[in-house]
Amino acid sequence: MSSRTPATKVQGQQGPTDRLSRGLSIAAAKMAGWPWWLQVSLIFVTARLVSACIFMAAAIHQGTNPWFPPAPDYWNFITIWDGRWYQDAAEKGYPAVLPVDANGVVQQNAWAFYALFPFLARGLSAVTGIGTLPALTTIATLAGVGAALVIYKLFREFAGKRAALWGVVFVSTFPVSPILQVPYAESLNLLLLSGSLLLVVRRRYLSAIPVVLLMCLSRPTGVPFAAMVGLLLLWRLWQRFRPSTTLQVASSADNHEPGSVRSLLSLGALVLAAGIGALAWPAIAWATTGEITAYTRTETAWRGHDLVPFKPWFDTGRMLFGPVLGVLAPFVFTALFVLVMMSKPVRALGTELRLWCACYVGYLLVFLHPQTSTFRMLLPLFPLALAVAVLSKSKAYRGSIVVMFFLLQIVWVVWLWAWAPLPGGGDYPP
């Protein structure tokens, strides 16, 4: 009897753990039976609640800043930085005359911030009577939920339900994902971008046109998207007219085949619309101010110098790594990205999503001035989250990534979102 007593005690000690484990298993099984949209929404909302806790903890330690007294509440804390620019655009519109200094250099102004997001907030504010900043925050958060739902549907085109859900988890917990609940246009752009990609993947090119045009007025993603669909059109044309497949494709009676005449014409119309959309905002700035370079001069006002393609990457490389390694750094970065794009998990994303990732990174290499805001600009590469999800089915692997992402959220919020003046003035932007 004495030999069995310890075993009985151990079982008694493990009882609560066993009950908790069984409870979690039952809860997970019940949740697995919920509608997909409810599961995805719960994932996104839970991630945003965790991010809200991080924001509130950082706000307690916020000192003197340009916007409000120290230790603000959550709602004030999340409305700083570009949120105030969007508020100005919504309430005051865009300047008809570019502001310049004594030397004729264009100063920072609202033309750097695309109009769709602030104009939607203006409409919501007019209808509901709420303030502009609450309207911006509401639109951003709802758009974030919508983006998560569309991203799940997009991921389901290439993976099973479980992997797609994990892909949504990674997007929702990405280190800069707190930006999806603040008055920034990222969540609205993510919704429109994922919707555009979903329609392109399903070859509903004509239906994608209005979504793409709206996307082009939300954030500057029109140029890489136009490049992506342009390259896709060239790829489809090559598939159709190469000798080994010409007869097979030409004899196809399915107008939805990628090489059919109807599909190619529809894709061509999308290419044209995307090109027009990509140039729409700079053209509007030109028409309003009379300055053909109004948009680009405004964008470079934050840099302090004119736009020179590729050069900022080498300048930043030399600043971080020295005169030799700094010159090599952009090439090393590009080579590593090519290796990633050639990996098996990324190849499983399909032609359209891989083309998008390649074109977007190419766009960043040509036009971006790398700085702390670069982390935020990586969100449009969200399709890679699915590749990360399918790399391994291990719960430890996937769980570790989520924990790491939340820890990096703390770093991002405390380091970049919270205001801490630099010795020379200002602060690093998020």
Kinemage of the C-alpha trace (Angstrom):
@kinemage 1
@onewidth
@group {chain A} dominant
@subgroup {mainchain}
@vectorlist {calphas} color= white
{ca met a 1} P 0.000 0.000 0.000
{ca ser a 2} L 2.857 2.389 0.852
{ca ser a 3} L 4.247 1.994 -2.659
{ca arg a 4} L 0.975 3.247 -4.168
{ca thr a 5} L 0.467 6.252 -1.892
{ca pro a 6} L 3.060 8.561 -3.554
{ca ala a 7} L 1.501 7.868 -6.937
{ca thr a 8} L -1.881 8.898 -5.564
{ca lys a 9} L -0.391 12.148 -4.231
{ca val a 10} L 1.298 12.935 -7.542
{ca gln a 11} L -1.963 12.418 -9.376
{ca gly a 12} L -3.641 14.719 -6.886
{ca gln a 13} L -0.971 17.368 -7.407
{ca gln a 14} L -1.309 17.153 -11.175
{ca gly a 15} L -5.071 17.267 -11.107
{ca pro a 16} L -5.477 21.058 -11.583
{ca thr a 17} L -2.966 21.021 -14.417
{ca asp a 18} L -4.734 18.163 -16.090
{ca arg a 19} L -8.080 19.892 -15.693
{ca leu a 20} L -6.661 23.114 -17.141
{ca ser a 21} L -5.164 21.228 -20.079
{ca arg a 22} L -8.450 19.448 -20.721
{ca gly a 23} L -10.304 22.745 -20.430
{ca leu a 24} L -8.045 24.408 -22.955
{ca ser a 25} L -8.404 21.458 -25.305
{ca ile a 26} L -12.188 21.602 -25.031
{ca ala a 27} L -12.154 25.383 -25.595
{ca ala a 28} L -9.898 24.980 -28.625
{ca ala a 29} L -12.154 22.251 -30.017
{ca lys a 30} L -15.233 24.453 -29.560
{ca met a 31} L -13.496 27.429 -31.148
{ca ala a 32} L -12.497 25.257 -34.098
{ca gly a 33} L -16.183 24.796 -34.786
{ca trp a 34} L -16.893 28.517 -34.888
{ca pro a 35} L -17.351 30.288 -38.232
{ca trp a 36} L -14.060 31.267 -39.835
{ca trp a 37} L -14.870 34.976 -39.690
{ca leu a 38} L -15.453 34.784 -35.936
{ca gln a 39} L -12.151 32.993 -35.369
{ca val a 40} L -10.241 35.513 -37.476
{ca ser a 41} L -11.943 38.478 -35.799
{ca leu a 42} L -11.165 37.063 -32.356
{ca ile a 43} L -7.508 36.619 -33.296
{ca phe a 44} L -7.222 40.212 -34.488
{ca val a 45} L -9.139 41.743 -31.571
{ca thr a 46} L -7.131 39.759 -29.016
{ca ala a 47} L -3.889 40.918 -30.611
{ca arg a 48} L -5.091 44.530 -30.537
{ca leu a 49} L -6.031 44.263 -26.846
{ca val a 50} L -2.515 43.082 -26.047
{ca ser a 51} L -1.104 45.957 -28.102
{ca ala a 52} L -3.415 48.355 -26.241
{ca cys a 53} L -1.944 47.164 -22.950
{ca ile a 54} L 1.535 47.843 -24.323
{ca phe a 55} L 0.471 51.341 -25.400
{ca met a 56} L -1.043 52.073 -21.977
{ca ala a 57} L 2.044 50.870 -20.137
{ca ala a 58} L 4.251 53.059 -22.322
{ca ala a 59} L 1.922 56.052 -21.920
{ca ile a 60} L 2.400 55.998 -18.153
{ca his a 61} L 6.093 56.756 -18.694
{ca gln a 62} L 5.601 59.309 -21.480
{ca gly a 63} L 7.271 62.559 -20.521
{ca thr a 64} L 7.138 66.022 -22.053
{ca asn a 65} L 6.166 65.898 -25.713
{ca pro a 66} L 4.867 68.200 -28.488
{ca trp a 67} L 1.218 67.119 -28.209
{ca phe a 68} L -0.095 66.826 -24.643
{ca pro a 69} L 0.950 66.776 -20.971
{ca pro a 70} L 3.065 63.861 -19.656
{ca ala a 71} L 1.449 60.492 -18.880
{ca pro a 72} L -1.485 60.795 -21.305
{ca asp a 73} L -4.358 58.347 -21.467
{ca tyr a 74} L -4.522 55.637 -24.136
{ca trp a 75} L -6.745 57.566 -26.545
{ca asn a 76} L -4.469 60.600 -26.602
{ca phe a 77} L -1.305 58.529 -26.732
{ca ile a 78} L -2.281 56.688 -29.924
{ca thr a 79} L -3.168 59.887 -31.835
{ca ile a 80} L 0.321 61.375 -32.078
{ca trp a 81} L 2.800 61.496 -34.978
{ca asp a 82} L 1.118 61.160 -38.392
{ca gly a 83} L -2.306 60.952 -36.785
{ca arg a 84} L -2.167 64.734 -36.328
{ca trp a 85} L -1.291 65.195 -40.001
{ca tyr a 86} L -4.296 63.130 -41.022
{ca gln a 87} L -6.411 65.232 -38.662
{ca asp a 88} L -5.201 68.407 -40.379
{ca ala a 89} L -5.918 66.933 -43.813
{ca ala a 90} L -9.429 65.980 -42.731
{ca glu a 91} L -10.241 69.293 -41.102
{ca lys a 92} L -8.316 71.797 -43.226
{ca gly a 93} L -7.797 70.005 -46.528
{ca tyr a 94} L -4.604 70.331 -48.574
{ca pro a 95} L -2.671 73.573 -49.201
{ca ala a 96} L -3.135 75.224 -52.588
{ca val a 97} L 0.303 76.791 -52.174
{ca leu a 98} L 3.238 74.700 -50.985
{ca pro a 99} L 4.806 76.085 -47.799
{ca val a 100} L 8.475 76.978 -48.361
{ca asp a 101} L 11.260 78.428 -46.237
{ca ala a 102} L 13.360 81.501 -47.020
{ca asn a 103} L 15.473 79.438 -49.432
{ca gly a 104} L 12.462 78.147 -51.364
{ca val a 105} L 12.712 74.622 -49.887
{ca val a 106} L 9.331 72.955 -49.484
{ca gln a 107} L 8.387 72.356 -45.859
{ca gln a 108} L 6.477 69.426 -44.376
{ca asn a 109} L 2.781 69.590 -45.305
{ca ala a 110} L -0.351 67.479 -45.760
{ca trp a 111} L 0.345 66.487 -49.381
{ca ala a 112} L 2.498 63.620 -48.072
{ca phe a 113} L -0.652 61.982 -46.669
{ca tyr a 114} L -3.055 60.435 -49.167
{ca ala a 115} L -6.649 61.666 -49.083
{ca leu a 116} L -8.851 58.560 -48.795
{ca phe a 117} L -8.270 57.954 -45.085
{ca pro a 118} L -8.799 61.544 -43.842
{ca phe a 119} L -11.776 62.111 -46.150
{ca leu a 120} L -13.481 58.964 -44.852
{ca ala a 121} L -12.905 60.275 -41.326
{ca arg a 122} L -14.370 63.637 -42.297
{ca gly a 123} L -17.479 61.864 -43.572
{ca leu a 124} L -17.809 59.697 -40.461
{ca ser a 125} L -17.338 62.728 -38.233
{ca ala a 126} L -20.017 64.658 -40.126
{ca val a 127} L -22.513 61.784 -39.909
{ca thr a 128} L -21.930 60.787 -36.280
{ca gly a 129} L -20.765 64.044 -34.717
{ca ile a 130} L -17.653 62.485 -33.187
{ca gly a 131} L -14.304 64.253 -33.388
{ca thr a 132} L -11.876 63.786 -36.243
{ca leu a 133} L -9.300 61.805 -34.268
{ca pro a 134} L -11.888 59.331 -32.875
{ca ala a 135} L -13.240 58.958 -36.416
{ca leu a 136} L -9.751 58.222 -37.747
{ca thr a 137} L -9.160 55.679 -34.977
{ca thr a 138} L -12.513 53.997 -35.599
{ca ile a 139} L -11.909 53.660 -39.336
{ca ala a 140} L -8.380 52.357 -38.783
{ca thr a 141} L -9.507 49.685 -36.314
{ca leu a 142} L -12.484 48.518 -38.386
{ca ala a 143} L -10.312 48.432 -41.491
{ca gly a 144} L -7.831 46.316 -39.557
{ca val a 145} L -10.527 43.756 -38.761
{ca gly a 146} L -11.594 43.764 -42.390
{ca ala a 147} L -7.998 43.322 -43.526
{ca ala a 148} L -7.578 40.278 -41.262
{ca leu a 149} L -10.714 38.691 -42.755
{ca val a 150} L -9.603 39.311 -46.348
{ca ile a 151} L -6.062 38.139 -45.624
{ca tyr a 152} L -7.461 34.868 -44.289
{ca lys a 153} L -9.445 34.339 -47.499
{ca leu a 154} L -6.329 35.146 -49.520
{ca phe a 155} L -4.213 32.700 -47.537
{ca arg a 156} L -6.846 29.993 -47.992
{ca glu a 157} L -6.153 30.138 -51.732
{ca phe a 158} L -2.751 28.598 -50.997
{ca ala a 159} L -3.004 26.741 -47.683
{ca gly a 160} L -5.333 24.856 -45.381
{ca lys a 161} L -7.452 26.453 -42.698
{ca arg a 162} L -5.017 25.940 -39.824
{ca ala a 163} L -2.025 27.369 -41.689
{ca ala a 164} L -4.120 30.315 -42.924
{ca leu a 165} L -5.223 31.083 -39.368
{ca trp a 166} L -1.630 31.012 -38.185
{ca gly a 167} L -0.722 33.339 -41.028
{ca val a 168} L -3.368 35.767 -39.740
{ca val a 169} L -1.955 35.385 -36.232
{ca phe a 170} L 1.494 36.392 -37.459
{ca val a 171} L 0.143 39.398 -39.360
{ca ser a 172} L -1.942 40.462 -36.340
{ca thr a 173} L 0.980 40.196 -33.913
{ca phe a 174} L 3.760 41.488 -36.190
{ca pro a 175} L 6.077 43.852 -34.268
{ca val a 176} L 4.600 46.939 -35.968
{ca ser a 177} L 0.995 45.660 -35.934
{ca pro a 178} L 0.006 48.199 -33.228
{ca ile a 179} L -0.114 50.636 -36.138
{ca leu a 180} L -3.344 48.892 -37.176
{ca gln a 181} L -5.273 50.407 -34.243
{ca val a 182} L -4.015 53.995 -34.368
{ca pro a 183} L -5.090 56.829 -36.719
{ca tyr a 184} L -2.688 55.843 -39.491
{ca ala a 185} L -3.734 54.729 -42.996
{ca glu a 186} L -1.865 51.409 -42.822
{ca ser a 187} L -4.895 49.301 -41.885
{ca leu a 188} L -7.071 50.832 -44.613
{ca asn a 189} L -4.316 50.308 -47.152
{ca leu a 190} L -3.813 46.727 -45.934
{ca leu a 191} L -7.533 46.038 -46.413
{ca leu a 192} L -7.545 47.413 -49.960
{ca leu a 193} L -4.205 45.804 -50.869
{ca ser a 194} L -5.223 42.346 -49.637
{ca gly a 195} L -8.567 42.714 -51.425
{ca ser a 196} L -6.796 43.680 -54.646
{ca leu a 197} L -4.420 40.728 -54.370
{ca leu a 198} L -7.281 38.327 -53.639
{ca leu a 199} L -9.141 39.460 -56.765
{ca val a 200} L -5.980 39.198 -58.868
{ca val a 201} L -5.248 35.697 -57.542
{ca arg a 202} L -8.813 34.700 -58.470
{ca arg a 203} L -8.297 36.370 -61.895
{ca arg a 204} L -11.199 38.746 -61.378
{ca tyr a 205} L -9.204 41.549 -62.941
{ca leu a 206} L -12.061 43.880 -63.871
{ca ser a 207} L -13.574 43.597 -60.405
{ca ala a 208} L -10.178 44.530 -58.956
{ca ile a 209} L -10.049 47.893 -60.762
{ca pro a 210} L -12.169 49.965 -58.331
{ca val a 211} L -10.441 48.384 -55.325
{ca val a 212} L -7.010 49.125 -56.789
{ca leu a 213} L -7.959 52.745 -57.529
{ca leu a 214} L -9.059 53.217 -53.913
{ca met a 215} L -5.863 51.551 -52.705
{ca cys a 216} L -3.829 54.021 -54.766
{ca leu a 217} L -5.503 56.874 -52.863
{ca ser a 218} L -4.814 55.389 -49.425
{ca arg a 219} L -1.028 55.021 -49.394
{ca pro a 220} L 1.807 54.970 -51.960
{ca thr a 221} L 1.491 51.325 -52.970
{ca gly a 222} L 0.195 52.031 -56.467
{ca val a 223} L 3.564 52.036 -58.221
{ca pro a 224} L 4.686 48.570 -57.060
{ca phe a 225} L 1.186 47.181 -57.649
{ca ala a 226} L 1.160 48.517 -61.212
{ca ala a 227} L 4.588 46.973 -61.726
{ca met a 228} L 3.324 43.664 -60.338
{ca val a 229} L 0.285 43.391 -62.616
{ca gly a 230} L 2.376 44.608 -65.563
{ca leu a 231} L 4.887 41.818 -65.041
{ca leu a 232} L 2.033 39.386 -64.512
{ca leu a 233} L 0.594 40.389 -67.891
{ca leu a 234} L 3.957 39.791 -69.560
{ca trp a 235} L 4.149 36.379 -67.874
{ca arg a 236} L 0.659 35.438 -69.063
{ca leu a 237} L 1.483 36.571 -72.593
{ca trp a 238} L 4.648 34.481 -72.590
{ca gln a 239} L 2.684 31.486 -71.325
{ca arg a 240} L 0.157 31.899 -74.113
{ca phe a 241} L 2.475 32.451 -77.040
{ca arg a 242} L 5.410 30.194 -76.296
{ca pro a 243} L 5.442 27.400 -78.929
{ca ser a 244} L 4.867 24.495 -76.556
{ca thr a 245} L 1.564 25.869 -75.250
{ca thr a 246} L 0.218 28.079 -78.020
{ca leu a 247} L -2.011 25.396 -79.528
{ca gln a 248} L -3.235 24.152 -76.167
{ca val a 249} L -4.185 27.583 -74.824
{ca ala a 250} L -5.607 28.840 -78.108
{ca ser a 251} L -7.953 25.881 -78.290
{ca ser a 252} L -9.254 26.412 -74.786
{ca ala a 253} L -12.905 27.422 -74.619
{ca asp a 254} L -12.677 28.613 -71.014
{ca asn a 255} L -12.543 32.394 -70.963
{ca his a 256} L -11.307 32.267 -67.378
{ca glu a 257} L -8.089 30.458 -68.281
{ca pro a 258} L -5.063 32.680 -67.553
{ca gly a 259} L -4.034 32.633 -71.223
{ca ser a 260} L -7.445 33.249 -72.758
{ca val a 261} L -7.997 36.407 -74.799
{ca arg a 262} L -10.662 37.644 -72.412
{ca ser a 263} L -8.438 37.122 -69.381
{ca leu a 264} L -5.495 38.873 -71.048
{ca leu a 265} L -7.634 41.853 -72.049
{ca ser a 266} L -9.056 42.118 -68.544
{ca leu a 267} L -5.580 41.961 -67.058
{ca gly a 268} L -4.417 44.612 -69.531
{ca ala a 269} L -7.268 46.879 -68.391
{ca leu a 270} L -6.171 46.369 -64.788
{ca val a 271} L -2.581 47.252 -65.696
{ca leu a 272} L -3.776 50.488 -67.291
{ca ala a 273} L -6.010 51.347 -64.325
{ca ala a 274} L -3.239 50.589 -61.823
{ca gly a 275} L -0.823 52.814 -63.750
{ca ile a 276} L -3.337 55.662 -63.742
{ca gly a 277} L -4.065 55.099 -60.054
{ca ala a 278} L -0.370 55.129 -59.176
{ca leu a 279} L -0.003 58.584 -60.729
{ca ala a 280} L -3.336 59.955 -59.506
{ca trp a 281} L -2.216 61.487 -56.200
{ca pro a 282} L 0.895 63.228 -57.590
{ca ala a 283} L -1.314 64.490 -60.441
{ca ile a 284} L -3.904 65.827 -57.996
{ca ala a 285} L -1.165 67.606 -56.044
{ca trp a 286} L 0.122 69.097 -59.296
{ca ala a 287} L -3.327 70.244 -60.409
{ca thr a 288} L -4.068 71.826 -57.029
{ca thr a 289} L -0.761 73.599 -56.408
{ca gly a 290} L 0.428 74.190 -59.962
{ca glu a 291} L 3.727 72.492 -59.075
{ca ile a 292} L 4.430 69.377 -61.127
{ca thr a 293} L 6.737 68.043 -58.393
{ca ala a 294} L 4.502 69.065 -55.478
{ca tyr a 295} L 4.130 65.528 -54.138
{ca thr a 296} L 7.747 64.415 -54.486
{ca arg a 297} L 9.074 67.681 -53.057
{ca thr a 298} L 6.734 67.290 -50.106
{ca glu a 299} L 7.767 63.677 -49.514
{ca thr a 300} L 11.449 64.609 -49.512
{ca ala a 301} L 10.832 67.444 -47.036
{ca trp a 302} L 11.157 64.826 -44.287
{ca arg a 303} L 14.508 63.714 -45.736
{ca gly a 304} L 16.118 67.124 -46.050
{ca his a 305} L 17.317 66.452 -49.613
{ca asp a 306} L 15.958 65.651 -53.059
{ca leu a 307} L 14.985 62.173 -54.217
{ca val a 308} L 17.842 60.239 -55.808
{ca pro a 309} L 16.953 56.572 -56.555
{ca phe a 310} L 18.952 53.954 -54.606
{ca lys a 311} L 21.334 56.523 -53.068
{ca pro a 312} L 19.741 56.666 -49.568
{ca trp a 313} L 20.393 52.938 -49.065
{ca phe a 314} L 24.104 53.388 -49.672
{ca asp a 315} L 24.204 56.521 -47.511
{ca thr a 316} L 22.533 54.677 -44.648
{ca gly a 317} L 24.751 51.649 -45.219
{ca arg a 318} L 27.892 53.754 -44.912
{ca met a 319} L 26.531 55.453 -41.803
{ca leu a 320} L 25.779 52.122 -40.083
{ca phe a 321} L 28.561 49.849 -41.351
{ca gly a 322} L 31.362 52.079 -42.603
{ca pro a 323} L 32.647 53.050 -46.052
{ca val a 324} L 33.294 49.515 -47.332
{ca leu a 325} L 30.690 47.281 -45.707
{ca gly a 326} L 28.147 50.080 -46.073
{ca val a 327} L 28.428 49.970 -49.860
{ca leu a 328} L 28.059 46.188 -49.834
{ca ala a 329} L 25.121 46.162 -47.394
{ca pro a 330} L 22.356 46.910 -49.966
{ca phe a 331} L 23.673 44.142 -52.229
{ca val a 332} L 23.794 41.689 -49.323
{ca phe a 333} L 20.248 42.647 -48.347
{ca thr a 334} L 19.051 42.125 -51.917
{ca ala a 335} L 20.798 38.753 -52.187
{ca leu a 336} L 19.239 37.564 -48.930
{ca phe a 337} L 15.808 38.628 -50.130
{ca val a 338} L 16.300 36.712 -53.398
{ca leu a 339} L 17.203 33.603 -51.397
{ca val a 340} L 14.047 34.027 -49.331
{ca met a 341} L 11.956 34.359 -52.474
{ca met a 342} L 13.490 31.165 -53.840
{ca ser a 343} L 12.760 29.154 -50.691
{ca lys a 344} L 10.156 26.402 -50.814
{ca pro a 345} L 7.608 28.023 -48.434
{ca val a 346} L 7.640 31.262 -50.446
{ca arg a 347} L 7.371 29.437 -53.781
{ca ala a 348} L 4.132 27.935 -52.449
{ca leu a 349} L 2.586 31.424 -52.377
{ca gly a 350} L 1.991 31.425 -56.110
{ca thr a 351} L 3.076 33.736 -58.903
{ca glu a 352} L 0.966 36.758 -57.962
{ca leu a 353} L 1.980 37.030 -54.316
{ca arg a 354} L 5.658 36.424 -55.054
{ca leu a 355} L 5.567 39.056 -57.776
{ca trp a 356} L 3.959 41.501 -55.366
{ca cys a 357} L 6.612 40.947 -52.698
{ca ala a 358} L 9.410 41.305 -55.255
{ca cys a 359} L 7.956 44.477 -56.782
{ca tyr a 360} L 7.301 46.059 -53.407
{ca val a 361} L 10.836 45.421 -52.179
{ca gly a 362} L 12.123 46.740 -55.503
{ca tyr a 363} L 10.035 49.871 -54.986
{ca leu a 364} L 11.502 50.341 -51.501
{ca leu a 365} L 15.036 49.920 -52.834
{ca val a 366} L 14.477 52.551 -55.526
{ca phe a 367} L 12.550 55.208 -53.616
{ca leu a 368} L 12.718 54.651 -49.850
{ca his a 369} L 14.962 56.574 -47.512
{ca pro a 370} L 15.682 53.833 -44.930
{ca gln a 371} L 15.041 54.997 -41.385
{ca thr a 372} L 13.035 53.910 -38.356
{ca ser a 373} L 9.768 54.285 -40.323
{ca thr a 374} L 10.999 51.497 -42.605
{ca phe a 375} L 9.796 48.874 -40.097
{ca arg a 376} L 6.232 50.127 -40.517
{ca met a 377} L 6.563 50.064 -44.285
{ca leu a 378} L 7.230 46.321 -44.244
{ca leu a 379} L 3.542 45.549 -43.528
{ca pro a 380} L 2.612 45.242 -47.241
{ca leu a 381} L 4.891 42.201 -47.342
{ca phe a 382} L 2.248 40.399 -45.264
{ca pro a 383} L 2.001 37.404 -47.701
{ca leu a 384} L 5.321 36.218 -46.284
{ca ala a 385} L 3.507 35.563 -42.998
{ca leu a 386} L 1.889 32.544 -44.641
{ca ala a 387} L 5.292 31.254 -45.718
{ca val a 388} L 6.449 31.557 -42.095
{ca ala a 389} L 3.349 29.665 -40.958
{ca val a 390} L 3.833 26.739 -43.347
{ca leu a 391} L 7.556 26.458 -42.648
{ca ser a 392} L 6.815 24.238 -39.655
{ca lys a 393} L 3.694 22.850 -37.986
{ca ser a 394} L 5.420 22.730 -34.610
{ca lys a 395} L 3.383 24.410 -31.865
{ca ala a 396} L 6.608 25.420 -30.137
{ca tyr a 397} L 7.880 27.072 -33.335
{ca arg a 398} L 4.680 28.987 -34.016
{ca gly a 399} L 4.162 29.924 -30.384
{ca ser a 400} L 7.742 31.168 -30.074
{ca ile a 401} L 7.249 33.467 -33.053
{ca val a 402} L 4.130 34.977 -31.489
{ca val a 403} L 5.931 35.560 -28.173
{ca met a 404} L 8.887 37.105 -29.997
{ca phe a 405} L 6.546 39.374 -31.978
{ca phe a 406} L 4.829 40.633 -28.817
{ca leu a 407} L 8.183 41.333 -27.184
{ca leu a 408} L 9.262 43.265 -30.267
{ca gln a 409} L 5.996 45.215 -30.092
{ca ile a 410} L 7.122 46.449 -26.685
{ca val a 411} L 10.450 47.488 -28.200
{ca trp a 412} L 8.739 49.276 -31.106
{ca val a 413} L 6.241 51.167 -28.929
{ca val a 414} L 8.743 52.199 -26.251
{ca trp a 415} L 11.565 53.022 -28.662
{ca leu a 416} L 9.703 54.644 -31.542
{ca trp a 417} L 6.107 55.494 -30.654
{ca ala a 418} L 6.794 57.099 -27.275
{ca trp a 419} L 8.357 60.551 -27.631
{ca ala a 420} L 11.889 60.957 -26.247
{ca pro a 421} L 13.702 64.018 -27.661
{ca leu a 422} L 17.097 63.439 -29.217
{ca pro a 423} L 20.085 65.643 -28.244
{ca gly a 424} L 19.770 67.541 -31.538
{ca gly a 425} L 16.003 67.902 -31.257
{ca gly a 426} L 13.105 65.820 -32.544
{ca asp a 427} L 12.838 62.061 -32.233
{ca tyr a 428} L 12.978 58.955 -34.374
{ca pro a 429} L 9.599 58.534 -36.149
{ca pro a 430} L 7.646 55.272 -35.851
